[in-house]
Structures are given as structure tokens and as C-alpha cells.
Amino acid sequence: MRADLDQLAQGAGSVAAMQRLCEAEQSKHILLFHGVMVEAARRFPAVHAELDLAGVWDVLGRVQREAPEVFRRVFLMPQLGAWAVDCLSSLTQAEQVSPALRVDLARAGTFAAAGCIWAGLDFDLPLVLPDHQLILPGFGALTISVRGDVRLRRRDARLEIATSEVLATLPEPVPVRIGVHDGEHVSLSVDLDATTPNLDRFRHRRMERLSKRDVRGWTERISGAWRVLTDHHPDTAEAMSVAVQTIVPLQPDLAGSTVAATSPAVFGAIAMSLAADDVTFAETLVHEFQHLKLCGILDLFPLVQPGNGTLSYAPWRDDPRPVRGLLHGAYAYLGVTRFWRVQRWRMPPEQTLRGHAEFFRRCGETLAVVEGLLSSGRLTAEGRQFVEVAEERLRHWRRDAVPESARHLASAASSEHRLTWEARHVSVDPRLVARLAEAWTAGKTPEPIESASTPHRVKPAHQGPAHARGNLLTMRYADPERFRTLLEREGTDGRAALRLSAADIALLHDDMPAAIAGYRAEIIRRPTGPEVWSGLAMAAGDSLPDPAAAMLRRRLPLVLAVHTAIHATHGSRSDPLDLAGWLADAEGTESSR
């Protein structure tokens, strides 16, 4: 597995490596399922007997003996993993068996039933149906006339449901299963699961039901994305076909953007909304597949030392992230970088800029995070080796040729995100800030400032909507036509839908002198938010080759904090560039000592 781990660390992963990860996850699911059975028998023996959980376990044993491939299929289901984790957690915390816990325990029988149906075996199992719905994982849902305690049985190839008063023959549920088979490349077969309760666990809203039109739309998009992967990224497609079994359809966010997620408890499932085009869908699959792989790796290798540690900047998030979150993000974007390194040469002419910019941006951002992880002191020996392999790969890719136009647009979007995050989240030592504000007001020379860093802490997650400027800077290369349309609609008065200022619009048009003048005037006029300061830092850093501009780019939280303290304590409105130059002189004094 050591060789597999080095291979996976590069963002790749062979079919054999994925099969071994799947085998490990299957073993984990068996242990979790058995844990539910044992814990239920130990804590609530009456309910264990009433629901015949010992019989459920025996039925699964029969499936294992008579149809071992089906047994492996059942115990690799993400639906089973999610159910087992949730049920075991509820069992260990419960004082008594609630109606909801009783229903959850009874779901154990649905996995045994699914296995028997796949294997063609007869069975007779008790179930609890709370809402007139029979949900068989991997098959789908049937609405039936009865609810409560029932028995589900299969006899002579007929599926029946029985209560003390009713016996009815049921049609087998028909799963929403999407298969892509073109005869030339590796095939994909996934369940589109909008019904299994334990898969509705992500912070994004799951689609409540799928119409025939919805299914057609998902089928077309999955097929198109799979063609992108099999045509241009065949090794990724081959590995993905082994591990990805289920897609959980999510609703897009309020802005209509694609959302996606994975969970360590749901190995084999990717939750996502319907992306706007095949390439974006393929990229999202790659991104989430990376998370899925890392979930499996972390079950086998402790890459991060235990403990909470500090929170740090992640280029793909607006909130501060712990080390484990940074590792997950870096590994996801390692795969995204690998995707765009190839895909940028396969885009139609009008979208080549997008491909080159995405590759350049994600490669640089991911490399910076990987370097931070290596210097964090929070990785285990295995984790350090894993991340070093990723770093070497990213450094190699960083030497690839990228058009200057793509570099410029990618760098602007990346810098805006970093600077805005720092202005929002980095809090500088208040004692140092107070001394510097006092010295500025008194007209004194500032005390020397260490050039490397100043004491700081990271504030909690920012609450509130993201500023539109960051999305527009990405849109400049990702969707130039829409970018131009939105900016024309916005006008120049800052009062339209996106609430951009004239300085924002100037920056988006690369008119840096106008942007500097606008941001500078706004800061002098009144206390302003972090987006104004990050805008000034961007504009000045791109056009003013002087120490003040460099100080804003490098130490924006310090300049902002001192300026805020001067205004709050003394009421004076200092020029931000003059203040930044004054602080740069103090930093230079220290570095020359």
C-alpha cells in the first residue's frame, strides 16, 4: 500500500489502488454494521429481538455464502456506511429507544433485503415503515398503502409485504441508475439517489424528488462529463468507475452556482448539483473524487496529528480552516490542477483562457497551501511524506508555460481572495497597534517592526455574503461574455444590483490609477470595510512600485488595524498610502539592523 500511497499523493491512483481502498472501506462497513447489531443487543435486547436483528445478520451471512460478489456490493454501499455511522452514534447516546431510533434500527433489514433481491434469494424480514414508503437502498422507493410494522418477504421471485391484516404483492422498486457505456472507453454506472434518508446529510439541500425531466437532465450531463473524462483523463475515469457508486442530487445555491460535497461516512457517494456544462461537471466530479479518495486514505493512514491546532487561510474558502481541512482542500485542488493541466489544451478556442487561468491559479494556490502544511508541524511521518510527493508534483507543474493574459487574470482573482480574507480574519496584536497609532499621531518615528511577521490571531468565520468583486474577477476568465454583460448593467455609480463602487469597476477594468484614487478617497472619508482595503492593496500593488504599495500587499491587516486605531482613538483621517509608507520605513529599519 506504500506504493499506492505515493501514487495517490500525486493526485492519480490506479484501478488496483482504488480497489484496495474499496476493500478497506468494505471492511469498515462490516465492522460498523456488526457494531450496530452488538450495541443494540447489549443496550436494548427487547427491541433487538422484536426487530429480529439477529435474523437480519443471519440473512446477510447467507448472502455472503451463496453470492459473495453481492455481499461485497451490499457492504460497499455508501447508503450502508451512512446508516451505520448514524445508527451507531444514536445508539451510544440514547437512554431509551425512541420511535425514530426504532425506525433506524429496522433499516438494517432493508440492506439484507436488497442483497437477497440482487442474489435471487428468498427472505422474510421485519421492517418499520413510518411514512407509507418502502425504501430499499440501491433500488429506490415504493409508496404503499400501509405503514408501521410490516414484514417484507420474497417468495418464488415475488416481493410481498404483509401485516396482520394485509398481504400484497409488490413490484420491485426501480432504481434511478445512470449508465454510460459507449463500447470504446471504461463505463460508468451510478445510482442517482434522492430517497435514502441517511444520504440527506450535507449542508446543501438535497433534491426532494426527481421528475422524468430531471432524470433526463442528469443523464445527459453525467454522460457528457464522462465523455470529457474518458476522452482526456482516462486514468481518472478508470479509477473513478471503481469507487463512485452514487450521486446525491443537490439543489444549486441561491446564486445558481454548482455546489458539491462528500463525507467520510459516505465513501462511494458524491453529492452535487447539476453543473452548467459538461466540463464543469467533470471538474466537480474530479474535485469530489479527490475528497473521496482522501477519506479512504485517512481511514488507513493518520496523516495529521491529533489536536485542534490553529486556523489558517485556504484559497478556496472564505472561512479559516484547520490543518485537516487544509489537507483535504489541497488534495482536492491537486486533482483539479491535474485536470486543468490537460483540459486547457482541449477547450474550444473561446474557452482556452479559462483553462490556462484555472490551471495557473489552482497550481499556485495549492502549492502555497502544501508548503504551509509542511511547515505547520502538524503532519505525521506518513502525512509529511504524502504532502512532499504532492509538493514535488506541483513544483514540476508550476514550470509549465502559461499565456501571460491567463497569468494576469488568475493572479488578480487569487490576490483579491487572499487580501480580502486577511483583512477580514487576521487580527494584529492590539498592543503593537496602539503603540504605532500613538507614534503616528504624535509625529514620531515608528518603533521597528519585524519584517517576517507580527503577533496575530485568526478571527472566527466571516458572517455575511461575499463581495461580488471576487466572483467577477474569476468570471473575467471563466465566462468573459457574462462578465461584460454584468458590468455593463452595473453602470458606474455603484448603486446597481452588484453594489460595486466606481473604484471596484475601475479595478475590474484594470484602470489602476482610478481604482487607487477611489479606494483612497473612500478610506480617508470614513471607516470602511475590508473589501475597500483589499481593493486598494490590489490596485496599488499592481501599479505603484514603492514601499507603501508593497506594505499593503504584504501586511494589509497591520496597516488596516493601525489606521482604524488612529481614527477610533484620535479621530484623525490618515491617508492609507502615507501610513503604509511610514510603516514600511519601520519594517525597513528592523531589517537593516
N, C-alpha and C positions, 0 to 999 in steps of 0.2 A: 504493500500500500504506500510505501515511501515514494516509489517512483510515480505512482498515481498522484500523490500529493504535490510533487514538484510540477507535474504536468498540469494539474488543476490550478496551481498558483499562477501559471502563465495566462489564465483565462480560457484555456482549452479544456480538454477532458475527453478521453477516448470512450468508445462504447463499453469496453471492458471495465474502465474505471467507473462509469456510471452504473453498470450492472452491480459492481461491488458495493457502491453506495446504496443502491436499492436493496440489496440483500441485508445490509446493516439496518436500514430503516424497517424492513420487514421483521427482523428480529426484535427491534424495539417495539413495534406494534404488537407482536405476540406477547411480549413481557407486559406491556400496558394492559392489554385485554385480560391476561391472566390476573394481573393486579386488581382489576375491577372485580373479577369473579371472587378472588380470595377476600378482598376487603368487604364486599357485600356479604359474604358468608360469615365473616368474623363479626361484623358490627350489626347486621340486620338479618339474622338467619331466617326469620319468618318470611320476609319479602324475597329472600334468595330462593327459598323453597317454593313460594307462591308463583314466582315468575319462571320457575324451573330453569334457573341459570346453569345448574349442573347439566341439565339435558341439552342446553344450548352448546355448552363446551363439548359434550359428547358428540353432538351432530357435527361440529367443526372437526373433531377428531376423525369422524367417518369420512368427511370430505378429504382430509389430508391423506387417509389411507387409500381411498378409491380414485381420487382425482387430484394428485399433488400439485399440478400446474394451477388448478382452480384455487386450491388452498393458498398458494403463493399470491395469486391475483387478489384474493379477498384481503389478505393481510398486508398488502401493499397499497390498499385503497386510502387516499387522503381522507375520505369520509370516516374511515375507521380510526385513523390516527387522531383526528379532531374529536370524535366522540369519546375515545378512550381517555384522552387528556382531560376533557371537560368533566366526564363522569367520575374519574378518579379524584379530581380536585373537589367536586361536590361531595363525594362520599367521605373524604377525610375531614371535611368541615361540618358535616351535618350532625345535628343532635338526634334527629329522627328523620324518617323517610317522608318527605313532602310529596304531594301529588306530582310535582314537576320532576323530582328525582326518581320517582317510581316509573314515570314515562320514559325517562332517560335510561334507566337500567333495562327496561323492557326492550329498548332498541338493540340490545345485544342480539336478540333473536333475528332482527332484520338482516344482519350480516351473515348469520348461519343460513337463513332462507335464500339469500342471494347466491351464496356458494352452492347450495343444493340445486337451485334452478339452473345455474351455469353447468353444473356437473350432471344434470339429469337425474337427480336422486329424489326420492320421496322423503317427506318430513312432516312433522306435526309439532308446532311450536306455539306457546302463548305470546300474545302481543297486547299492547295497550295503545289504542287509537284515540287521541284526545280530540281531534277536530275533523272527524269523518274523512281522514286521509290516511291511506296506506303508502308510506314512503319506503321503497326498497333501494338502498344505496346501489348506484350503478345501473339502476333500471328506470327510476323516475317515480312518479306519484300517480295513485288512483284515488279518485273521490268515490267513497262508498256510503251506503245508507246507514251503517251502524257506527257506533263509537263506543269507547270504553274497552273493557276486557274482551278479547276475542281469541280464537285460535286460527292460525294460518297453517294450512296444510297443502301438500302436493301429493295427489294420488293418481296413478295411471296417467301421468302427464297433464292432469288437470289441477289448476290452482283454485283452492276453495277457502272461504272464510266462514267461520262458524261461531255463533253464540249459543246460549242455552235455548234460543227460540228460532234462530235463523241459520240456514245453511245455503250458501250461494257460491256459484262458480264464477271465478273472476278471470278476465283476460289478463295475460301477463303485462305488466307496465312496459311501456315503450320508452326507452331512454332517448334523450336528445344527444345522439352521438354523431360527431362530425369526423368523417374520414377523408383524407386526401391521398389518393392513390393515382399516380399518373403513369405507372409502369416503367419509368426511367430512373426515378430517384427513390430515396427512402420515403416510406409512407408515414403518415401521422394519423392517430385515432384518439380523439379526446371526448370525454363527456362534457356537455355544457350544462352544469348543474345549478339550477336556480331553486331547488326544492329542499335539499338535505339540510336540516336545521343547524347542525354544528358547523357547516361551512359558512354560515352567515355570521362571521366573527371579525370582519375587517372594519376599520374606522370609516370606510366609504360605504355608501348604501348599495346593497345588492338589488338587482332587478327582481321584482316580486313575481313576475310571470313572463313567459316568453310566448309571443304570438308567432304564427307561422311566418309572418313578415320579419319578425325579429330573428328567427332561426335562419331564414334565408340570408339576411344581412350578415350575421355572424359566420355563416358557412362561406359566403363569398369573401369576407375579409380574412378569415383564417386560411382559406385556400390561397388567396393572393399573397399573404405574408409567408406562407410555407414555400411558395414558388421562389420568393426572394431568397429565403434561407437555403433551399436545396440547390438553386442555381449558383449562388455566390458564396455561400457559407456551409458547404456540405458536411464538414466535420461537426459543426454546431448542430445542424439539423439531425444528424445521426445520433448524437448524444442526447439531444432533447427528446427524440422519439422514444427513447428508453424510459425516461424518468417522468415526463409530463403526461399525466393521465386525465386531468380535469381542469377545465377553465370555469371559474366562477364569474358570471357576468355582473359587472358593476354598472351603476349609473354614472355618467360623467359628472364632473364637478359643476358648480353653478356657472362657471365661465365657459363650459363646454369642453374643457381640456380633458385629455386622457388621464385616468387615474389607474393605479395598479398597486398590488401588494402581494406579499407572500407571508407565511407564518411558519415558525419552526415546528408547530404542532400539525401542520398540514402538508407534509412532504408529498410532492407529486401534483399539487394544485397551484395554479396561478390565477389570482383574482385580478380582473382588469375590465375597463370599459372599452367600448368599440372605438378604436382609433380612426382618425380621419382618412388615412391612406394605408396602403399595404406596407410601405417601408417603415412608417411609424409603428404600425402593429408589430412588424418583425423586430424592430429595435426594442420595443417594450417587452416582447417575449424573451429576447436575449437578456435584457436587464433583470427581469424577474427570475429567469432561469439561473442566473449567477447567484441571486439570493438563495434560491432553492438548493443549489449545489453547496453553498457555504453552510446552510443549515445542516445538511448531511455531514459535511466535514467537521463542523463543530460538535456534532454528536460523537465523533470518534477521536478528535484531537483537541485538547484545550489550548487554543491559540492565544487566548487573552487571560491574564492573571485575574483572579477574583478580586472584587472590590469595586466601589463606585468610581473612584478617581475624579478627574476634572472633566469639565465640558469644553469642547473646542469647536472651531469653525469647520463646517462641511460645505463645500461649494455648491452642493445640490440641495441644500436645506436652508430654510430661513431660521431654524431654531438651533441652539447649541447641541452638540452630540457627544455622548460618552465614547470611550475607546471602542467598545464592541460595535456601536452604531457606525463609527468611522470606518472600521474594518469592513462591515457589511457594505457601506456605500462605496468604498474604494474598490471592493471586489466586483460590485455591480458595474461600476463605470470602467473597470478594466475590461470587462466584456463588451461594454458599449464602445469603448475606444477601439478595441479589436474589430468590432463590427464596422465602424465607420472607416477604419483604415483601408478596408476592402471596398465597402459600399460606395465611397466617394467617387471611385472611378467607374461605377456602374449607374450613376444617376443620369437622367436626361439633362441636356445642356443647361436648361433654365434652373436646375437644382444642384449643379455641381458646387456652387458657392456654399450651399447648406452643408453638403457632405464634407468639404475641406474644413469649414469652420467648426463643425461639430467634432471632427477628429482632432483638430489642433487644440480646441478648448478643453475637451474632456481628457486628453492626454496630459496637458499641463496641470490641470486641476487635480487629477488623480495622482500624478507623480508628487505633487506638493503634500497631499494627504498621506501618501505612503511614506514619504520622508519624515513627516511628523509622527507617524506611528512608530517608526524605527527609533526615533529619539525620545519616545514617551516613557520608556522603561516599563511598560505595562504588558509587553508581549512575553509569552513563554518561549522556551527554546524552539519549539516547533513553530510557534507563531512568527518568531523572528526569521527563521529560515523561509517560511511561506511568503512573508512580505518581501524579503530580499529578492526572491525569484521574481515577484511581481515588479519590484523596482527596476531590476535589470532589464526586464522586458519593456517597461515604459520608457526608460532612458534610450533604449535602442529605437523605439518608435519615434521618440522626440526628434531624432535626427532626420526624419523623413521630410522631403520637400513639400511645402505648402505655399500656395499663392499668397502674396503679400496682402491682397484685399481680404482674404479669408482670415489671415492672422490678425489684421487690424480689427475687424468686426468681432471676432471671437474674444480678443483681448479686452475690448471695451465692455462686452457683456460680462466677462469674468471679473474684471476690476470693479464694475459697478456693484455686483453682488457682494464681493468681499468688503469693499469700503462701506457700503450701507450696513452690512452685518456688524462690522466693527463699531460703527457709530451708534448702533442700537444696543449692542450687547457688551462691549468692553468698558468696564468701569475702572478708571485710574485711581491710584492711591490718593484719597482726599487730602491727606496732609501735604503731599507734594504739590497738589493742585492749589491749595490755599496759599502756600509759600510763593509759588510762581505768580499767582494773581496779585498778591500783595506787592511783590517786586515790580511787576508791570505797572501797577497803579502809581507806585512811588517813583517811577522812572529809573529804577536801579538795574544793574546788570543781573541777569538771572543766575541762579546757582547752577553749577554744572549738572547736566543730565546724562545719565549713562546712555551711550549710543545704542547698545544692544536691546535694552528693554527697560521698562519701568514697572514697579509693582502694580498689578491689576487683578481684577477678578471678572468672571463672565456672569452677566446678569441672566435671570431666567428668560424663558422663551418670550419673544416679542408677541404681543397680542394685537391683532388688527390686520386689515388687508394689506397685501403687498402693494408697493407703489408701482404704477403702470410703466414707469420708465424702464425698469429692468426687463419686463416682458417684451417691451418694444425693441430694446437693444438686441434681444435674441431674435425677435421677429425680423430684424433688418436682414439677417442672412437666412433664416429659416423660411420666411414667407414674405419676400420683398414687396410683392404686389399688395398684400393685405396691409403691410406696414405703411406703404404710401397712402392707401385709402384712409386708414385710421388717422394718419397725421394731417391729411388734407381736411378731414372732417373736424379735427380738433381746433383748427384755426391758430391764432397767435395770442389770444387773450387769457388763456389758462382757465377758462370757465366752462369748457365743453365737457363731454362725458368722462374723459380720462383725467380731468383736473390737472393737466400739465401746465406748468408755468412757462413764460416766454423763454426763460433760461433753459428749461428742460427741452423745449422744442429746438432751441439753438444747438444744444448738445447733441440731440438726435440727428441734426443736420450737419454735425461736425463743424459748426461755427463756434469755435472755442473762445475767441475774444468776446463775442456777445454772451456766451454762456457764463464766462468768468464775471463779466460786468453785472449780469443779472443776479447770479447767486451772491456775489459780494455785496451788492446793494441790499439784497433781502436780509442777509445776516446782520449788516450794520443797522438796518431799520428796526428789527425786532428779533427776539429769540425765535429760532426756527428748528424744525425737525431734522432728523439725521439724514433724510434724503437730500436736503439742500446742501448740507456739508459734504456728503459723498459726491454730489454733483460738482461742487467747487473743486474738490480734490481731483476728480477725474479730469475736468476741463483744464485746470492749472497744470496738472502733471503731464498732460499731452501737449501743452503749448508753451509753457514757461520754463526754460532751462535754468532755474535759480533755486537756491536752498529752501525758500519758502514753499515752492511747489513740491519739492522732494519731501519736505517735512510733512505736508498734508497727506501725501500718498503713503508715507511710511508710518506716521504717528498720528493719524487723524483723531483717535479718541483723546489723546493728550491735548491737542490743540482745541478741540471742541470743549473739553472739560474746563480748561483754563479760561476760555472765552466766556463760558456760561458762568463760572465763578466770578469773573470780573464784573459781568453785568448784574448778577444777583447781589453781590456784596457792595459794589461801589456805584452801580447804576450807569457806568460809562459804557459806550458802544464802540468797542475797538474794531479796527479793520482786521479781518481774519488773515489776510496775507501779511500784513505788518507783524501781527502776533506770531504767525508761523515762522517768519524770518527771524524774529527775536528768539524764539525757542530753538531754531536751527543753529543760531550762534552759540547758544548754551550747550547744545549737543556737540558742536564742533570743538568747544573749549575742553570738554571732557575727553574727547577722542584724541586731542593733541597733547594731553598731559603725559 
